[in-house]
Amino acid sequence: MYAIVEIAGQQFKIEKDQKLFVHRLQEDEGATVSIDKVLLLGNDNDITLGAPAIEGAFAEAKVLGHLKGDKVIVFKKKRRKGYRKKNGHRQSLTEIQISSISATGGKKSAPKAEKKAPAKKAAPAKEAAPKAAKKATSKADDLKKVEGIGPKIASTLNEAGITTFAELAKTDAAKISEIIADVRGNHITDSWPMQAQMAADGKWDELKKWQDEANGGVMPS
């Protein structure tokens, strides 16, 4: 019987009582090593292939000793660079002797448990009220409801960042005059912040009464 096995990352064809050198093993000299990665078993014309290893098949070997292999010279050179480097290497090896090869009786690998995907956490529900409030505050007011403001002035104020009655009420009359300086006409802005404040407070009746008594946006005396 013969077998093809994997030992310390290398594949070997082995038979009983065969001696071979493998990469250095951790076991002490005289210890017995069990080889459970049997990739192929052959017995005359009967051949068994693993996928990749044969379930239950194994081989045993005895550690005869530890040693170093022949020195290998590694020489590196780069043309026209003046680079030359010479190194030597001796591989650490272990000599073993195959004691037995068996098709059954080895350790069977336990089936891998299926990993369950972690449950996805439900996204927290977004509060509808704050969203609605935000949407309401971002809506521009009709500044033309202020006496003395026409479409051109309203557009100019919007471009300057004044889009609501509350923002207009907080703006000084002199600043408003500066913003609309390029708009043709003689515009008296003294009452605009006051009118905007009444509109922002929802005092429409009071605003209408004031506008009826005013003369083109000029405060009545």
C-alpha positions as CSV (number, residue, x, y, z in Angstrom):
1,M,0.0,0.0,0.0
2,Y,1.2,3.5,-0.7
3,A,-0.3,7.0,-0.1
4,I,0.1,10.6,-1.1
5,V,0.0,12.8,2.0
6,E,0.6,16.4,3.0
7,I,3.2,17.1,5.7
8,A,4.1,20.6,6.8
9,G,2.8,22.1,3.6
10,Q,4.5,19.6,1.2
11,Q,3.1,16.5,-0.6
12,F,4.9,13.2,-0.5
13,K,4.3,9.7,-1.9
14,I,5.0,7.4,1.0
15,E,5.2,3.6,1.7
16,K,5.7,1.7,4.9
17,D,9.3,1.9,6.4
18,Q,10.2,4.7,3.9
19,K,12.5,7.4,5.2
20,L,12.1,11.0,4.1
21,F,13.1,14.6,5.0
22,V,10.3,17.1,5.7
23,H,10.2,20.7,6.9
24,R,11.2,21.0,10.6
25,L,8.5,19.5,12.9
26,Q,7.8,20.5,16.5
27,E,7.9,16.9,17.9
28,D,11.0,15.7,19.7
29,E,13.3,13.0,18.4
30,G,11.8,9.5,18.9
31,A,8.2,10.8,19.0
32,T,5.4,9.4,16.8
33,V,3.7,11.7,14.4
34,S,0.2,11.1,13.1
35,I,-0.4,12.3,9.5
36,D,-4.2,12.7,8.8
37,K,-4.0,14.6,5.5
38,V,-4.1,11.6,3.2
39,L,-5.0,12.8,-0.3
40,L,-4.7,9.4,-2.1
41,L,-4.5,5.7,-1.2
42,G,-3.3,3.0,-3.5
43,N,-3.4,-0.7,-3.0
44,D,-2.5,-2.6,-6.2
45,N,-5.2,-1.5,-8.7
46,D,-7.5,-0.1,-6.1
47,I,-7.1,3.7,-5.8
48,T,-9.1,6.0,-3.5
49,L,-9.1,9.8,-4.0
50,G,-9.9,12.3,-1.3
51,A,-11.9,15.5,-1.6
52,P,-9.4,16.8,-0.7
53,A,-8.5,14.4,2.1
54,I,-9.8,10.8,2.6
55,E,-12.1,10.7,5.6
56,G,-10.7,8.5,8.4
57,A,-7.4,7.6,6.6
58,F,-4.1,8.3,8.3
59,A,-0.4,7.4,8.5
60,E,2.0,7.3,11.4
61,A,5.7,8.1,11.3
62,K,8.6,8.1,13.8
63,V,10.9,11.2,14.2
64,L,14.5,10.0,13.6
65,G,16.2,13.4,14.1
66,H,16.5,17.1,13.3
67,L,19.1,18.5,11.0
68,K,19.9,21.2,8.4
69,G,19.9,20.6,4.7
70,D,22.8,21.4,2.3
71,K,23.7,25.1,1.9
72,V,22.0,26.9,-1.0
73,I,23.8,29.9,-2.4
74,V,21.6,32.8,-3.5
75,F,23.5,35.4,-5.6
76,K,21.8,38.6,-6.8
77,K,23.2,41.0,-9.4
78,K,21.9,44.1,-11.2
79,R,23.6,45.0,-14.4
80,R,25.2,48.5,-14.7
81,K,24.1,49.2,-11.1
82,G,27.1,47.9,-9.2
83,Y,24.8,45.8,-7.1
84,R,25.9,42.3,-6.0
85,K,24.7,40.3,-3.0
86,K,25.5,36.8,-2.0
87,N,23.6,34.9,0.7
88,G,23.6,31.3,1.9
89,H,20.7,29.3,3.3
90,R,20.3,26.0,5.1
91,Q,16.8,24.7,5.5
92,S,15.8,23.2,8.9
93,L,14.6,19.6,8.3
94,T,13.3,16.6,10.2
95,E,14.0,13.0,9.1
96,I,11.0,10.7,9.7
97,Q,10.3,7.0,8.9
98,I,6.8,5.8,8.0
99,S,5.5,3.3,10.5
100,S,2.1,2.5,9.1
101,I,-0.6,3.5,6.6
102,S,-4.2,2.9,7.4
103,A,-7.4,3.5,5.4
104,T,-9.6,3.7,8.5
105,G,-9.4,4.6,12.2
106,G,-8.3,8.2,11.9
107,K,-9.9,11.3,13.3
108,K,-13.0,12.3,11.4
109,S,-13.3,16.0,10.8
110,A,-16.4,17.5,12.5
111,P,-18.9,19.0,10.1
112,K,-18.7,22.8,10.0
113,A,-21.6,24.5,11.6
114,E,-23.4,26.9,9.4
115,K,-22.9,30.5,10.3
116,K,-26.1,32.4,10.8
117,A,-26.1,35.9,9.4
118,P,-26.6,38.4,12.2
119,A,-30.1,39.8,12.2
120,K,-30.3,43.3,10.8
121,K,-31.3,46.0,13.2
122,A,-34.4,47.8,12.2
123,A,-33.7,51.4,11.4
124,P,-35.3,53.8,13.9
125,A,-38.5,55.4,12.7
126,K,-38.0,59.0,11.8
127,E,-40.1,61.4,13.7
128,A,-42.7,63.0,11.4
129,A,-43.4,66.1,13.5
130,P,-39.8,67.6,13.4
131,K,-39.6,66.9,9.7
132,A,-42.9,68.7,9.0
133,A,-41.8,71.6,11.1
134,K,-38.5,71.8,9.2
135,K,-40.3,71.8,6.0
136,A,-42.7,74.5,7.1
137,T,-39.8,76.8,8.2
138,S,-38.0,76.4,4.9
139,K,-41.0,77.7,3.0
140,A,-40.6,81.3,1.8
141,D,-43.2,83.9,2.6
142,D,-44.9,86.3,0.1
143,L,-43.0,89.5,1.0
144,K,-45.2,91.4,-1.5
145,K,-47.8,91.5,1.3
146,V,-45.7,94.3,2.9
147,E,-46.8,97.7,1.6
148,G,-44.2,99.1,-0.7
149,I,-42.6,95.8,-1.8
150,G,-43.2,94.7,-5.4
151,P,-42.1,91.6,-7.3
152,K,-38.6,93.0,-8.2
153,I,-37.8,94.0,-4.6
154,A,-39.1,90.7,-3.3
155,S,-36.9,88.9,-5.7
156,T,-33.9,91.0,-4.7
157,L,-34.5,90.4,-1.0
158,N,-34.8,86.6,-1.6
159,E,-31.5,86.6,-3.4
160,A,-30.0,88.4,-0.3
161,G,-31.2,85.5,1.9
162,I,-34.3,87.3,3.2
163,T,-37.2,85.0,2.4
164,T,-39.6,85.1,5.4
165,F,-41.5,87.8,7.3
166,A,-39.5,87.0,10.4
167,E,-36.2,87.5,8.6
168,L,-37.4,90.8,7.1
169,A,-38.6,92.0,10.6
170,K,-35.1,91.4,12.0
171,T,-33.4,93.4,9.2
172,D,-32.7,97.1,9.8
173,A,-34.4,99.5,7.4
174,A,-31.1,101.0,6.4
175,K,-29.8,97.5,5.6
176,I,-32.9,96.9,3.5
177,S,-32.3,100.1,1.6
178,E,-28.7,99.1,0.9
179,I,-29.8,95.7,-0.4
180,I,-32.4,97.2,-2.9
181,A,-30.2,100.1,-3.9
182,D,-30.0,98.9,-7.5
183,V,-33.8,98.6,-7.9
184,R,-35.2,101.6,-9.7
185,G,-37.4,104.0,-7.8
186,N,-37.6,105.9,-4.5
187,H,-38.4,103.3,-1.8
188,I,-39.1,104.2,1.8
189,T,-38.2,101.1,3.9
190,D,-38.8,102.5,7.4
191,S,-42.0,100.6,8.0
192,W,-41.1,97.3,6.3
193,P,-39.6,95.6,9.4
194,M,-42.7,96.6,11.5
195,Q,-45.1,95.3,8.8
196,A,-43.2,92.1,8.4
197,Q,-43.4,91.6,12.2
198,M,-47.2,91.9,12.2
199,A,-47.3,89.5,9.3
200,A,-45.0,87.0,11.1
201,D,-47.2,87.2,14.2
202,G,-50.3,86.6,12.1
203,K,-51.9,90.0,12.9
204,W,-53.3,90.4,9.4
205,D,-56.3,92.5,10.4
206,E,-54.0,94.9,12.3
207,L,-51.6,95.0,9.3
208,K,-54.5,95.7,6.8
209,K,-55.8,98.5,9.0
210,W,-52.3,100.1,9.2
211,Q,-51.8,99.8,5.4
212,D,-55.3,101.4,4.8
213,E,-54.3,104.4,6.9
214,A,-50.7,104.6,5.6
215,N,-49.7,106.4,2.4
216,G,-47.6,104.2,0.2
217,G,-45.9,102.5,3.1
218,V,-45.1,105.8,5.0
219,M,-46.1,105.7,8.6
220,P,-49.0,107.9,9.4
221,S,-48.3,110.9,11.6
